[in-house]
Amino acid sequence: MPDTLPDFSEKDANFLQRLSPSRLILPVVIGLSVVAFLFYRSYKPGELAPLQNANWGWLLVALLVLAARDLGYIYRIRHIAEDELTYRQSLDVIMIWEFASCVLPSGQGGTAAAPFILEKEGIPLGKGLAYIMVTALLDNLYYVLMVPLVVLIAGAGLYPHEALETGFVATLRVAFGVSYIFVSLYAGLMLYAIFVNPRSVRRLLVRLFSLPILRRWQRKAYKHGQEMVLASVQLRGNGLRYWWHAAASTAFVWTARYAIIGCLIAAFVPMSAGTFLFIFARNITYKVILLIAITPGGAGIAEGAFPTFFGSFIGTATMTSFLVLLYRVVTYYLYLVLGMVFLPRWVARVFSKRPAREATA
């Protein structure tokens, strides 16, 4: 990407600067350093024997699940955007979105960049915010509905008791409970705002954030409340088919996302259906760690927490370190590479439209 962007607005340049390839250095160095440390601490040549007997069928399943997840994301964003995007545009949007999730801190992720991406694809900002709000609402509802199910499946085993002596599990229980309550309340608030009374929600947010301890975020709270009002206007007329397809595609992509780890482990360790479901359930709590990570894409934190959550299913520390690397390759580094391929092409395509638009203005 060029260092100077003379034909871009300041907003465009700021966005592209945030996705600059130079920003990849830190998360890559952090992530690979943690993996290298795990290998250094645990490496025993004999413990890599399972690699010789890898189940290639499960590896193929893992790749198919990964591809199906991305196809599901492409279908979902195109459907939610009411077919205003072509499949080519939807592919670009998802790839840039995933790339932004890898480059930006986990607290921001690709969602922070998504309205800008959609706007550059020709979707007005107000409508783009409404569509992003739909994805956020459905993502949160999936989490709210799945947690009771995985608790039923895993019970107390939802948490990695291997780390009980460190007090980590007690902290994780609190973080998991707080995150679930927060997400549930936020999802309920969004449902009420979009389908019932968005203006009352806007007033509630403004009053809540007028408290002295929260006043510094009052302007952002008002802005978010206004976005809910605009989203309600945009979305309230959509019928049952719209919401059914959006909800089904959301359930599909998140289920595929949570299934990846189980598929990778099953490629090297014999696994029953019950164990696969158990790993799926524990992945829900693993993601809580990534939600609070401050590094880009959870780099370092994702690698460091992986053995605690899944090491007992793998058997040896050396194989666990290998699977940490494999998991991050297919779910993180792959999208860094794809992002660097798609981003320049996307920039050339969407910004080349500007002269034509300005000429007709």
Buried (B, 14 or more C-beta within 10 A) or exposed (E): EEEEBEEBEEEBBEBBBBBEEEBBEBBBEBBBEBBEBBBEEBEEEEBBEBEEEEBEEBBEBBEEBBEBBBBBBBBBBBBBBBEBBEEEBBBBBBBBBBBBBBBBBBEBBBBBBBBBBBBBBEBEEBBBBBBBBBBBBBBBBBBBEBBEEBBEBBEEEBBBEBBEEEEBBEEBEEBBEEBBEEBBEBBEBBEBBBEEBBEEBBEBBBEEBEEEEEEEBBEEBBEBBBBBBBBBBBBEEEEEEBBEBBBBBBBBBBBBBBBBBBBBBBBBBEBEEEBBBBBBBBBBBBBBBBBEBEBBBBBBBBBBBBBBBBBBBBBBBBBBBBBBBBBBEBBBBBBBEBBBEBBEEBBEBBBEEBEEEEEEE
